[in-house]
Amino acid sequence: MTISEAEAVVMDVLWGKAPRTAEEILAEVGPSQNWQEGTVKSLLNRLLKKDAVHAERDGRRYLYTPLLLREQYVQQESKGLLDRLFGGRVAPLVAHFSEQRKLSEKDIAELRKLLAELDNEQH
């Protein structure tokens, strides 16, 4: 399932707290995204067609709940990024950030810890 950048904004709201109405989603992201109610409802309809969200009638409105888990989305997006830009390999990604001086000392320490843990698991 492919989620557009705009759809991901709506999903972020639902991952934060659900169920939510279209009006609640609009109130949260409308001003920062410069969106109107129609935009949010169109995005919700696209997400419904993709089975990324579920809608339940509540009187005259709908309550939307995510079906796609945030972890699933992050996994899909990160795999897609690795595949498209780095041939599916993590090392060139880390090297890229290192070359661009985008790794803080904290990032480096966390990477070292992760590598040590992975090394311990393999032995």
N, C-alpha and C positions, 0 to 999 in steps of 0.2 A: 504494500500500500504506500503510495506516495502522498505526502502531506506538503502542501505549499507553505511558503513562509507566512503568509497571511493566516492560513488555517492553523498553523502552529501557534500563532498568537492566541487564537480562540481556545485551542487545546490547553495552553498554559494556564488560562483562567480556570478551565474545568479541572485540570490536574490539581490546582491549588485548593479548590473547594467545589464540590458538586453535591447535589444537582444545582444548576443555575438556570435562570430564565435568559432569554435573549436580551431583555432590558438590563439585567444585572451585568451581563457580559459587556454590553454597550457602555454602561456607566463606568466600568473598570478600564476599558481599552479605547473607547471612542475618542476621548479628547487627545490622547497621545498619538493615536493612529490617524486622526482626522476622519473617522468613519461615522457614517449615519446608520440608523437602524436597519435599513435595507441591505447594507453591506454585511452586517453581522448575520442577518437572517440568510443571506445568500451563502455565506461561508458555512453556516450551520447546516444548510440543505446539502451542500457539497460533502460535508463530513458525514451526514446521515447516509448519503448514497454510497459512501466508501465504507460504511459500517464502522466508522471511527467513534461515533457517538450514538447514543440512544435517546429518543425523545418520548416523554410520557406526558399525556394530557393532564393538566391540573386546572380545571375550570375552563377559562377562556385563553389560557396560555399553555406553553409547553415547558417542561423541566428537562434540561439536557444533562446527560451523564456520559463521561468518556467510556468507551469500550476498549479503545487502544490505550494500553498502559504506557506511561512515560518511558519506562525502561525499554519497552519494545521499540518505541520511536527513536530513542537515543541510539540503540543498537543498530537499527536500520540506517540512520543518518551517518553514524561513525563508520560503519562498514562501507557505505556508499562513498564517503569522502576518501577513505583509505584506498578503495578500489580505483576511483577516478583519478586521484592525484598522486598516489604513491605505490601503485601496483599491488595494493592489498597488504603492504608491509608497514609496520609501525616504526621501525628504526629510521627510515627516511623522513617520516613525519617529525620525529623528535629532533633529528639532525637539522631539519628546516627551521624549527623554532629556536634551536640552539644558535644557528648561524645568524638569525635575525635578532638575537639577544632578547628573546621573548620569554626566556626561562629565568625565573627568580631563584634565589638561593633556596627558598622553601620548595619550589618545584623540583629542583635538582635533588634535594634531600628526600623528597617523596618518591622520586623515580629510583634513587638508590635503594631505598627501603623496599619498594615493590620488586625490583630486580633481585634483591637478596632473598625475599620471600619466594619468588618464583624459582630461584636457584635451589633453595632448600627443599621445595616440593619435588623437584626433579631428581634429587639425590636421595 
